[in-house]
Amino acid sequence: MARYTGALCRLCRRENLKLFLKGDRCYGEKCALERRPYAPGQHGQRRGGKSSDYQLQLREKQKVKRIYSVLERQFRRYYYNAERKKGITGINLLLMLECRLDNIVYRMGFANSRNQARQLVKHDSIFVNNKKVNIPSYQVRVGEVIEVREESRKQKTIIDSLETIVRRGIPNWLEVDKDKFRGLLKAVPNREDLTMPIQEQLIVELYSK
């Protein structure tokens, strides 16, 4: 399966926003965006000026793709599925991305980043309703129980992540029992629950052209 293998901090600098792609490091002094708050590349510090509507729309799409670690073809498929559903397309898109299994694992605190959560899922460390699921894009439904496999509960990365979850907090639409390494999707989140600065309408405008 194709995936991005470049420098993650470079993506945050390009979007001029902390995307929290490297977990706990993003909260400390080592964060690349804190040390170099300008775009990467030879001319990064000189970039500026007024952006066109297309540039704004493209940057918003790229930002959301990078937040959820989704590549272009898959992101486009999410958009078309969101367009077919009842409701507002942009919000449908964000909610589908939020309900990905790897994102839910990250939100519950079992992983420090979505990339780390993706690895846990692919390495058979996550169960959904007592059944092994190793597909990161699996759409978690309300009432489903997410659990770390018993053999994986001693992993240092999982233990460390649960200890530092206080820093970013657990969303109120999730319920987590840290002692049992288990969580529940209580409800589909509302748009107001998604606190990242995303303007989904710009993505809809881009794909509507």
N, C-alpha and C positions, 0 to 999 in steps of 0.2 A: 504494500500500500504506500502511495506517495505521501511524503510529509516534508515539512520545512526543516532543514538541517543547519541553517546558518546561525549567526549570532542573535540571540533573543533580545539582548539589550539594544541592539541596533534598531529593532522594530519599535521599541518604546520611544527612542530618540526621533525616529522618522515621524511618528504620530504626535510627538511632543506631549505625551501622556503616559503615565504609568499604567501599563497593561497587566502588571503583576504576573509576568510570565516565568519569573525565577523564584517564586515563593517568598520565603522569609527575607531573602537578600533585598528585595524591592522596598522593604521597610527600613533598611539601615543606611549607613553612610556609604556603603559600597555600590549603591544604586547608580548606574551609569548616567541616568537622566539627571540626578542631583549634581554629579560632577561635571557633566557636559550637556547642559540643557539647550542643545541645538541639534539640527539634523546631521546625520552622519555623512561622510564623504568630504572630498576636497573643498567643496564650496558650501558646506553645510552652514557655516556661520554667516554667509552672505545671502542665504535664501530669505525671501520676504516679499513684501509688496502685496498688492491685492490679488486674490485668487479668483479665477473664473468660477461660474456656477458648476461647470463640469468637474473642475479640480476639487471643489468642496464635496461634491457627491461621491467622487472616486475615493477621496481620502476617508470619508465616513464608512464606505463599504470596506475598504482595506482595514480600517481600525476594528470593525466588528469581526471580520474574518480572523484577525490576529488575536483578538481577545479570546475567541472560542476555539482557536487552533483548527480552523476549517479551511481547506483549499478551495480554489475558485469553482471547479465543477460541482463540488458538493454544496457549496454556498448557493450557487445558482439554482440547484435543485431544491434547496430549502425555500428559496424565494418563490419559485413557481408553485410549490405545495402550499405555501402560506397564502398565495394569491387565490388559490382554489377554495380555501376554507372560508367560512362565514366570519365576518368581522373585519377589522382594520388590518390590512396586509402587513404593515410595518410591525405592529404589535404581535401579530401571529408569528412573524419571523423570529422575533426576539424570544417569544415564549417557547417556540420549538427548539431553539438553541439552548435555552436554559434547562429544558427537560432532557437534554442528552445525558446519558448515563455518566460519562466522564465528568461533565459539569456538576452533576448532582453529587458525585463522590468528592469532588473538590469543595463544593459548598458545605458538605457535611463535615469537612475537616479531616478526612482520611488521607488527604494528599495536600502538599504545599502549593501545587500549581495544577493547572489543567493537563499539562503534558505529563506530569507525574501520575495524575489520576488515570490518564489514558493508558499508561504502562501497567498500572495495577489491573485495569480491566482486561487488557490484552494478555496478561500473564495469569489469567484465571484466578485472581485474588478476590473477585467480587461476586457475590451471589444476589440474585433478585428473587424474592419469594422462595428462598431455599433452592433455587436452581442457578447453576453456573451460567453467567452471561459474559462473553468476552468480546462483545461488539461495542466500542465506545459510543457509537451514534444511536444506540438503542434508546427509544423514547420511553422514559419512565412515566407510568400512569399514577394518578392519585390513588393512594392506599397501598402502593407497592412498598415492600420492605427491602432496603439495601443493607447488605451485611458483608463485613470482611471475613473471608474464609479463615477458619480457625488456625490453620497452619501458617497464615500470613500475619497474624496479629502480633507476633514478636518482632516484626520488621522495625528497625530503628526509624526509618523514614515515616512510617505510619504513627508510631508512638510520639515522635517529635512534632509531627503535624498536629496531632490532637492536643498537645500541650500548648501550642502557639495559636490555636484557633481563636482564642480570646481576642487577639489582635485585630482580626477582620470580622469576627462575629458569625453566628449562624443565623441565616434568614428565618423569619417567623413562619414561613410556609413549610419549613422542614422541622422535624423532631428527631433529635439525636440522643442516643444513650451511649456515652463514651465508654462506660465500663463493659458494655456488651458488644462494642464495635458495630452498632446497628443504628439505622436511621429510617425514617418514614417520610414519604412525600404526603404531607397533609392536604395540600391544595395547590392548584396551579397558581403561580405568582401573578399578582397584578402588575400593571406597567409601573406603578409607583414604587414597587418593591425593588426594581432594577435601578440601582443607584449610579452606575457608570454613566458618564456624560455621552449619551448616544442620541443622535438625531435620526431616527429610523426613516423619517419621511424623505430625507435626502437619498437614501438607498432606493426607496420606491420610485422617486423621480428619475434616478439613474437608469433603472431597469425598464422604466415605462417609455423610454425614448424609442 
